[in-house]
């Protein structure tokens, strides 16, 4: 109604402004790697339920990329099935969780690893043939990188890159150590540092995306199924929402054409935003893009290392 009396020129400006604002809206989807192992993690079922409860409370649909090596057998597979039962996509994170960038791991072995996991997960109602590469490594040689891309195209698979990478696995180790020691105060402080870490990395990759793509994509963040995320996910979601992020489903986010791009980098992998920046020879990109060595100093300064 407000546009009815605008001159055509002003109407065009208003529409352009609205579309530009939409294009740079901060949008985020959650994906989780690995799955829980009830054999080695006595609280696996509890942590799994906490993650699913947080997602349900916030009406978020995520994707779980389980690896058979992380599940420990039938009980772990049942926890994966509970994600599918609640409407979350389930993808493939390989059977053994070995890196395609390992010179000792051949392309043929990697393909067999993917096929073994596919057999285990493909009958789940929400299974989708998307692969999350272990460690986000997509090959140490052009032959392995391109060979697996050809395999995916021939077998109806898609890659499941992330745009926002982080070191949640490291923070979870520190968090778990304080919980085990009975120091709930330090565990809580680690959780707060962790939330700030995720927000900071999201800001970094958002800015990098604008420099590389000229726009803000629908971001997909990589998290893991671990004790820390079980405890912190609701707070993480609230923190992102408070910073103006709109949470969407991974199904919707993966429709962004960003995730169909094939960066020409070696070793291949990392965040797809990082990889595209690398392909454009953008300076000052650290490698690996995310690692514990970058996070340890701040936790040490805060007196939070166990």
Secondary structure, 3 states (H helix, E strand, C coil): CCCCCCCHHHHHHHHHHHHHHHHCCCEEEEEEEECCCCCCCCCHHHHHHHHHHHHHHCCCCCEEEECHHHCCCHHHHHHHHHHHHCCCEEEECCCCCCCCCCCCCCHHHHHHHHHHHHHHHCCCCCEEEEECCHHHEEECCHHHHHHHHHHHHHCCCEECCCCECCCHHHHHHHHHHHHHCCCHHHHHHHHHHHHHHHHHHHHHHHHHHHHHHCCCCEEEEEEECCHHHHHHHHHHHHHHHHCCCEECCHHHHCCCHHHHCCCCCCCEECCHHHHHHHHCCCCCCCCCCCCHHHHHHHHHHCCCCC
